Amino acid sequence: MQTARLPISLLALATLISTALAQQAQNPLAAYISVAEPTVALTHVEVIDGTGAAPISDQTILLSNGKIESIGPTSTAKIPSGTRILDLTGHSVFPGLVGMHEHLFYTEPENNSLHAFIIGQSLQTAPRLYLAAGVTTGRTTGSIEPYADLDLRRQIDKGLVPGPDLDITGPYLDGPGTFIMQAVPLQDAAAARAAVNYWSDQGVTSFKAYMFIKPEALKAAIDAAHAHGLKITGHLCSVSIPEAAEMGIDNLEHGLLEDSEFTPNRKPGICSPGNAGIKAIADTVDINGPQIQALIHTLVEHHVAITSTLAIFESFTPNRPPMSFLDREHDSMLPEAWSSVLENRAHIAHAGEKSPWLAAFKKEMAFEHAFAAAGGLLMAGCDPTGYGAVLPGFGDQREIELLVEAGFSSVEAIQIATLNGARYLGRDKQIGTIAPGKQADLVVVKGNPAKDISAVENVEYVFKHGTGYDPSKLIESTRGMVGIR
């Protein structure tokens, strides 16, 4: 029997497809990598090193086998033969972002008949969007499906899928009354200890307490986490910030606006959800007054870190964020998710000047600036929750811009988003700053964020462990999928 012969063009196409599949089998990340050479020189760059120091112009950073080999003036740089040289005139480099309030899920879009708060996993889109934005290390800060998150971390570590290095937080440690349908409410201290012990054994590396947890359960969870050598953070309501600090919590999410001590007629140990606390802060709190100064003193004295999540707070403030921010996210979103975001934004805008968020958002910014000035450890993350207006990665960039709006210098804002998170994680000897011997986790942007912080959006390369990823390809692979995957 004679075998049919394919036209040359089809044979060539088949060969190309076969070659591409073979390459992908050898390196599943190849489609997203633009710089794969083991030795790379980033020349003529402005270096923002993550320490808060002033930028240094016209530098060359030599990367070798996943590490930063050297940094120095381009005019005197010694570049080994065979090195891939990138002329980055007009570009800046800062450390890979250390996102300290990230999630691998997304708030499902609603409609007129389906209003329950449901959370869906984003195991494929979220890691790519984080990495594309420059997040090379991220803490998940609450898990809906911890087994899936742990498996994703294993796949990333093995080089099977793209994404940041992940610190996986266990499932939400919540209490009776939780509005998260996928959460298991802890009834007492024994249940909290059991949950922490179990998930520590499964490989999670941090914990998060949530709004309805009972005070005795929170204290038990803190002690159990510390017994495993792990840290615990909280987005609290039933327990106030000063109460949690006295219990020994390591970190608190969001800052002042989640401190229930300002809620009118508050009952200890009971969460009263709603905007009453936000309104009270907007109307009555004086950032320079004795109550807030005492709160800051308590946090600093007990070494409690605060995670800034200004991007998610901004989304509840009328006519914020600017539409230019949402337009950048649009192509990645499921059409129904995009429609839901616009509908919610319009509803929030309708409140106008009557919204307590206008004043509360400014006071949160002022609180964070005062906390950092007093010596508190302020970190940053995007918290892609709410009604879905803040997407992974995009929100991390917006967070840095908002820190500058809050009064921090550009280099201080970048330090908050890099070195401060690395310090909290105990990894500042490996990541968080640009220095010889450190892991080659770097973000290359067009422009100079020290002069115009919006340049953090212009990411052209993201180096993770010395491998350069193409942000545009990572983002393109998520088109229309946030809200599904």
C-alpha positions in Angstrom: 0.0 0.0 0.0 1.4 3.4 -1.0 1.5 6.0 1.8 -0.1 9.3 0.9 2.4 12.2 0.7 1.7 15.4 2.5 2.5 18.7 0.7 5.8 20.2 1.7 4.0 23.1 3.5 2.0 20.7 5.7 5.1 18.6 6.4 6.9 21.7 7.5 4.0 22.7 9.7 3.9 19.3 11.2 7.6 19.5 11.9 7.3 22.9 13.6 4.4 21.7 15.8 6.4 18.5 16.7 9.5 20.6 17.5 7.5 23.0 19.6 5.8 20.2 21.6 9.2 18.5 22.2 10.6 21.8 23.5 7.6 22.3 25.7 8.0 18.8 27.1 11.6 19.6 27.9 10.8 23.0 29.5 7.1 23.7 30.1 7.9 27.3 30.8 9.7 28.0 27.5 6.7 29.8 26.0 6.9 32.5 28.7 10.7 32.9 28.9 12.6 35.5 26.9 16.0 35.3 28.6 17.2 31.7 29.3 21.0 32.0 29.3 22.7 31.2 32.5 24.8 34.3 32.5 23.2 37.7 31.7 24.4 41.3 31.9 21.8 44.0 32.5 23.7 47.1 31.3 23.1 50.9 31.6 20.3 50.5 34.1 19.1 52.7 37.0 19.2 50.5 40.1 16.7 50.9 42.9 18.1 48.4 45.4 15.1 47.9 47.7 16.9 49.3 50.8 15.2 52.8 50.5 18.5 54.3 49.3 18.6 56.7 46.4 18.8 55.1 42.9 22.2 54.6 41.2 22.5 55.4 37.5 24.2 53.6 34.6 24.9 50.4 36.4 25.5 46.9 35.1 24.1 43.9 37.0 25.7 40.6 36.2 23.5 37.5 36.8 25.0 34.0 36.9 23.3 30.7 37.5 20.4 32.2 39.3 22.3 34.6 41.5 23.4 38.2 41.4 27.1 38.0 40.6 28.1 41.7 40.7 26.8 45.3 40.5 28.8 48.3 39.4 29.2 51.1 36.9 28.7 50.1 33.3 31.9 51.9 32.4 34.1 49.5 34.4 32.0 46.3 34.3 33.8 43.1 33.4 31.5 40.9 31.4 32.6 37.3 30.7 32.6 36.1 27.2 29.4 34.2 26.2 27.2 36.4 28.4 23.8 37.5 27.1 24.0 41.3 27.2 20.9 43.4 27.4 21.3 47.2 26.7 18.7 48.6 29.1 19.3 52.3 28.6 16.2 54.2 29.8 15.2 51.3 32.1 15.2 50.8 35.9 15.7 47.6 37.9 14.3 46.9 41.4 14.0 43.7 43.4 11.3 41.2 42.7 8.2 42.1 44.7 7.4 40.2 47.9 3.6 40.2 47.9 2.3 39.7 51.5 -1.4 39.6 50.9 -2.0 37.5 47.8 -4.6 34.9 46.9 -5.0 32.1 44.5 -8.7 32.6 44.1 -11.1 35.2 42.7 -14.6 36.5 43.8 -17.1 34.9 41.5 -19.3 37.3 39.5 -22.9 37.7 40.7 -26.2 38.3 39.0 -29.7 39.3 40.1 -30.5 35.9 41.5 -27.1 34.6 42.6 -25.8 36.9 45.4 -24.0 34.5 47.7 -20.3 35.3 48.3 -18.6 32.4 46.4 -14.9 32.1 45.8 -13.4 30.2 42.9 -9.9 29.1 42.5 -7.5 30.9 40.1 -4.8 28.3 40.0 -3.7 29.1 36.5 -4.4 32.8 36.0 -3.3 34.2 39.4 0.3 32.8 39.4 0.9 34.1 35.9 -0.5 37.6 36.6 1.6 37.8 39.8 4.8 36.9 38.0 4.0 39.2 35.0 3.7 42.2 37.4 7.0 41.4 39.1 5.8 39.4 42.1 8.5 36.8 42.5 7.6 35.8 46.1 4.1 35.7 47.5 2.2 34.8 50.6 -1.3 33.5 49.9 -2.7 35.0 53.2 -5.7 32.7 53.4 -6.6 29.6 51.3 -10.0 28.3 50.1 -8.5 25.0 48.8 -5.2 24.4 50.7 -4.5 21.1 49.0 -4.7 22.7 45.6 -2.5 25.6 46.7 0.1 23.2 48.1 0.1 21.2 44.9 0.5 24.4 42.8 3.5 25.4 44.9 5.0 22.0 44.2 4.4 22.4 40.5 6.0 25.9 40.5 9.0 24.6 42.4 9.5 21.8 39.9 9.4 24.3 37.0 6.2 22.8 35.5 4.1 26.0 35.7 5.0 29.7 35.9 4.5 31.6 39.1 6.1 33.2 42.2 7.8 31.3 45.0 4.8 30.8 47.3 4.4 30.9 51.1 1.1 28.9 51.5 -1.1 30.0 54.3 -3.5 27.4 55.7 -7.3 27.6 55.4 -9.1 30.6 57.0 -9.3 30.1 60.8 -12.8 31.6 61.2 -15.6 31.1 63.7 -19.4 30.7 63.9 -21.1 33.2 61.6 -18.6 33.2 58.8 -19.9 34.4 55.5 -17.4 32.4 53.5 -19.3 29.2 52.5 -16.1 27.3 51.9 -14.7 28.1 55.4 -15.1 25.7 58.4 -16.0 27.7 61.5 -13.9 26.7 64.5 -16.1 26.2 67.6 -13.4 26.5 70.3 -9.7 26.5 71.2 -9.4 22.7 70.8 -10.6 23.0 67.2 -8.2 25.8 66.5 -5.2 23.8 67.8 -6.3 20.8 65.8 -6.6 22.8 62.6 -3.2 24.4 63.0 -1.5 21.1 63.9 -3.1 19.3 61.0 -2.2 21.9 58.3 1.3 22.4 59.7 1.8 18.7 59.1 0.5 19.1 55.5 3.1 21.7 54.6 1.5 25.1 55.0 4.0 27.7 56.1 1.8 30.3 57.8 -1.8 30.9 59.1 -4.5 33.5 58.9 -7.3 34.1 61.4 -10.5 35.6 60.2 -13.3 37.9 61.2 -15.5 35.7 63.3 -12.9 33.7 65.2 -13.6 33.5 69.0 -10.9 35.1 71.2 -10.0 31.8 72.9 -9.7 30.1 69.5 -7.4 32.9 68.2 -5.1 32.6 71.3 -4.9 28.9 70.9 -4.2 29.2 67.1 -1.4 31.7 67.8 0.2 29.5 70.4 -0.1 26.4 68.2 1.4 28.2 65.2 4.3 29.4 67.2 4.9 25.9 68.6 5.5 24.8 65.0 7.8 27.7 64.4 5.3 29.4 62.1 3.7 32.9 62.0 0.1 33.9 62.0 -1.7 36.9 60.7 -5.2 38.1 61.0 -8.1 40.0 59.3 -10.0 40.4 62.5 -13.3 41.8 63.7 -14.4 39.8 66.8 -11.0 40.6 68.3 -9.6 44.1 68.2 -6.1 45.0 67.0 -4.8 45.8 70.6 -6.3 42.5 71.9 -4.7 40.5 69.1 -1.3 42.2 69.8 -1.5 41.3 73.4 -2.2 37.7 72.5 1.0 37.6 70.5 -0.2 37.7 66.9 2.6 38.3 64.4 0.9 40.4 61.7 -2.4 42.1 61.0 -3.9 42.7 57.6 -5.3 45.9 56.2 -4.5 48.2 59.1 -6.7 50.7 60.9 -9.9 50.2 58.9 -10.2 46.6 60.2 -9.8 47.6 63.9 -13.2 46.8 65.5 -12.5 48.8 68.7 -14.0 51.8 66.9 -17.3 50.1 66.1 -20.1 51.7 68.0 -21.7 49.5 70.8 -19.1 46.9 70.2 -19.4 43.7 72.2 -16.1 41.9 73.0 -15.7 38.7 71.1 -18.5 39.5 68.7 -18.1 40.6 65.1 -20.6 43.2 63.9 -20.0 43.3 60.1 -21.0 46.3 58.0 -19.8 49.8 57.6 -20.4 51.1 61.2 -16.8 50.8 62.1 -15.6 52.4 58.8 -18.1 55.3 59.3 -16.9 55.8 62.9 -13.3 56.0 61.8 -14.2 58.4 59.0 -16.2 60.7 61.3 -14.4 60.6 64.6 -10.8 59.2 64.5 -7.9 61.7 64.7 -4.7 60.0 63.4 -2.6 62.4 65.6 -4.8 61.9 68.6 -3.8 59.9 71.7 -6.0 56.8 70.9 -4.3 56.2 67.5 -0.8 57.0 68.9 -1.4 54.4 71.7 -2.5 51.9 69.1 0.6 52.4 67.1 2.8 52.2 70.2 1.1 48.9 71.1 1.8 47.4 67.6 5.4 48.5 67.6 6.1 47.4 71.1 4.7 43.9 70.4 6.5 43.7 67.0 3.2 43.3 65.1 3.7 43.9 61.3 1.0 45.5 59.3 0.2 44.5 55.7 -0.9 47.5 53.6 -3.7 46.6 51.1 -4.6 50.1 49.8 -5.6 48.7 46.4 -8.6 46.8 47.7 -9.7 49.7 49.9 -9.5 52.0 47.0 -11.9 49.9 45.1 -14.6 50.7 47.7 -14.0 54.5 47.4 -16.2 56.4 44.9 -14.7 56.9 41.4 -11.6 55.0 42.3 -9.4 53.4 41.0 -9.0 55.4 37.7 -10.6 53.6 34.7 -7.1 53.4 33.2 -6.3 50.9 36.0 -9.3 48.8 35.2 -8.7 49.0 31.5 -5.3 47.3 32.0 -7.1 44.4 33.7 -10.0 44.1 31.3 -8.6 41.7 28.7 -7.7 39.1 31.4 -11.2 39.0 32.8 -14.2 36.8 32.0 -16.8 39.1 30.3 -19.3 38.4 33.2 -16.6 39.4 35.7 -15.9 42.6 33.9 -19.6 43.5 33.7 -20.0 42.8 37.5 -17.0 45.0 38.3 -18.5 47.9 36.3 -21.9 47.5 37.9 -20.4 47.5 41.4 -18.2 50.5 40.6 -21.2 52.5 39.4 -23.1 51.5 42.6 -20.3 52.7 44.8 -19.9 56.0 42.8 -23.6 56.7 43.3 -22.9 57.3 47.0 -20.7 60.2 46.1 -19.7 62.6 48.9 -21.9 60.7 51.3 -19.6 57.6 51.2 -17.6 57.2 54.5 -14.8 55.6 52.4 -13.7 59.0 51.1 -12.4 60.0 54.5 -11.6 56.5 55.8 -9.3 55.8 52.9 -7.3 58.9 53.5 -7.1 58.1 57.2 -5.9 54.6 56.4 -3.1 56.1 54.3 -2.1 58.5 57.1 -2.2 55.6 59.7 0.2 53.5 57.7 2.6 56.4 57.2 2.5 57.1 60.9 3.0 53.4 61.8 6.0 53.1 59.6 7.5 56.4 60.9 7.2 55.0 64.4 9.3 52.0 63.5 6.6 49.6 62.6 7.2 47.0 59.9 4.8 47.9 57.0 4.5 45.4 54.2 2.4 45.3 51.0 0.0 43.1 49.1 -3.0 43.5 46.7 -5.8 41.3 48.2 -7.6 40.5 45.0 -11.0 40.0 46.6 -13.9 42.5 47.2 -16.1 42.6 44.1 -13.3 41.6 41.7 -11.9 45.0 40.7 -8.4 44.2 41.9 -6.6 41.5 40.0 -3.4 39.6 41.0 -0.3 41.5 40.0 -2.0 44.6 38.6 -3.1 45.3 42.2 0.4 44.9 43.5 1.6 47.6 41.1 -1.3 49.8 42.1 -0.5 49.2 45.8 3.0 50.7 45.3 1.5 53.8 43.5 -0.9 54.3 46.4 1.9 54.1 49.0 3.5 57.0 47.2 0.1 58.8 47.4 0.1 58.0 51.1 3.3 60.1 51.5 6.1 57.6 51.1 8.9 58.3 48.6 9.1 56.1 45.6 12.1 54.2 47.0 10.4 53.8 50.4 7.3 52.4 48.7 9.4 49.9 46.8 11.2 48.9 50.0 7.9 48.3 51.7 6.9 46.0 48.7 10.2 44.1 48.7 12.6 44.1 51.6 10.0 44.5 54.3 8.1 41.4 53.2 11.4 39.5 52.9 12.3 40.4 56.5 9.0 39.2 57.8 9.4 35.9 56.0 13.0 35.6 57.3 14.3 35.5 53.8 16.0 38.9 53.6 19.4 37.2 53.2 18.2 35.7 49.9 15.7 38.1 48.5 14.2 41.6 48.9 17.2 43.7 47.8 19.7 43.9 44.9 23.1 42.8 46.2 25.8 40.4 45.2 25.2 36.8 46.2 21.4 37.2 46.5 18.8 35.3 44.4 18.4 36.9 41.0 14.8 38.0 41.4 14.5 41.3 39.6 12.0 43.5 37.8 13.1 45.5 34.8 10.8 48.4 33.9 10.9 51.1 31.2 11.3 54.5 32.8 12.3 55.6 36.2 9.9 54.8 39.2 12.0 57.1 41.4 10.8 60.1 39.3 7.4 58.7 38.2 6.0 55.8 40.2 3.6 54.8 37.5 6.7 53.3 35.7 6.2 50.2 37.9 3.5 49.3 35.4 5.9 49.2 32.5 7.4 45.8 33.2 9.5 44.4 30.3 11.4 41.6 32.1 10.8 39.7 35.3 13.8 37.7 36.4 13.1 34.8 38.8 16.1 32.7 39.9 17.9 34.4 37.0 15.5 33.4 34.3 13.9 36.2 32.4 10.1 36.0 31.8 8.1 37.9 29.2 5.2 39.7 31.0 3.2 40.2 27.9 3.2 36.5 27.1 2.2 35.6 30.7 -0.7 38.2 30.6 -1.8 37.1 27.1 -2.2 33.5 28.3 -4.8 34.7 30.8 -7.0 36.5 28.3 -10.7 36.2 29.2 -10.0 33.6 31.9 -9.9 35.4 35.3 -13.2 34.3 36.9 -13.0 30.8 35.3 -9.4 29.5 36.0 
